């Protein structure tokens, strides 16, 4: 993930909520304040027709369970970050198969004539 995009979001989070720390063993998982929230950053290039692809590491997702946690999707086109409450999809991840590389494959795209993000979580087939 380009550090510039993540760094900007981390700076904003520090300004608004105080201390931000990286979770041990991950380059993409952070805590806000004294474990007030956890944020898992993922990044994608925007592909033709507005499609984006993210790999979410199973080992990182396991560290979100039981916490006030958010997935933060960043794009290379400079659009604002998309924060998604992990609890809204936790059961989906528990029931989906992880790919051979240890990641869940997630695709986000915008529906035609709408600014509503849509999502799809892969079945583990890469």
ChimeraX attribute file (.defattr): number of C-alpha atoms within 10 A of each C-alpha:
attribute: neighborCount
match mode: 1-to-1
recipient: residues
	/A:1	15
	/A:2	11
	/A:3	8
	/A:4	9
	/A:5	18
	/A:6	19
	/A:7	11
	/A:8	11
	/A:9	17
	/A:10	18
	/A:11	13
	/A:12	12
	/A:13	15
	/A:14	15
	/A:15	11
	/A:16	9
	/A:17	12
	/A:18	12
	/A:19	14
	/A:20	20
	/A:21	15
	/A:22	15
	/A:23	16
	/A:24	8
	/A:25	9
	/A:26	13
	/A:27	12
	/A:28	18
	/A:29	23
	/A:30	20
	/A:31	19
	/A:32	20
	/A:33	15
	/A:34	10
	/A:35	14
	/A:36	11
	/A:37	15
	/A:38	24
	/A:39	25
	/A:40	26
	/A:41	21
	/A:42	20
	/A:43	21
	/A:44	19
	/A:45	15
	/A:46	16
	/A:47	11
	/A:48	7
	/A:49	10
	/A:50	12
	/A:51	15
	/A:52	21
	/A:53	20
	/A:54	18
	/A:55	18
	/A:56	22
	/A:57	19
	/A:58	17
	/A:59	12
	/A:60	17
	/A:61	19
	/A:62	12
	/A:63	15
	/A:64	20
	/A:65	13
	/A:66	9
	/A:67	15
	/A:68	16
	/A:69	25
	/A:70	20
	/A:71	22
	/A:72	20
	/A:73	20
	/A:74	25
	/A:75	19
	/A:76	14
	/A:77	10
	/A:78	8
	/A:79	9
	/A:80	11
	/A:81	17
	/A:82	13
	/A:83	15
	/A:84	15
	/A:85	13
	/A:86	22
	/A:87	16
	/A:88	9
	/A:89	12
	/A:90	14
	/A:91	10
	/A:92	11
	/A:93	18
	/A:94	12
	/A:95	9
	/A:96	14
	/A:97	18
	/A:98	20
	/A:99	17
	/A:100	10
	/A:101	11
	/A:102	14
	/A:103	20
	/A:104	24
	/A:105	21
	/A:106	16
	/A:107	16
	/A:108	18
	/A:109	18
	/A:110	15
	/A:111	14
	/A:112	9
	/A:113	6
	/A:114	8
	/A:115	9
	/A:116	10
	/A:117	10
	/A:118	11
	/A:119	14
	/A:120	11
	/A:121	19
	/A:122	18
	/A:123	15
	/A:124	16
	/A:125	10
	/A:126	11
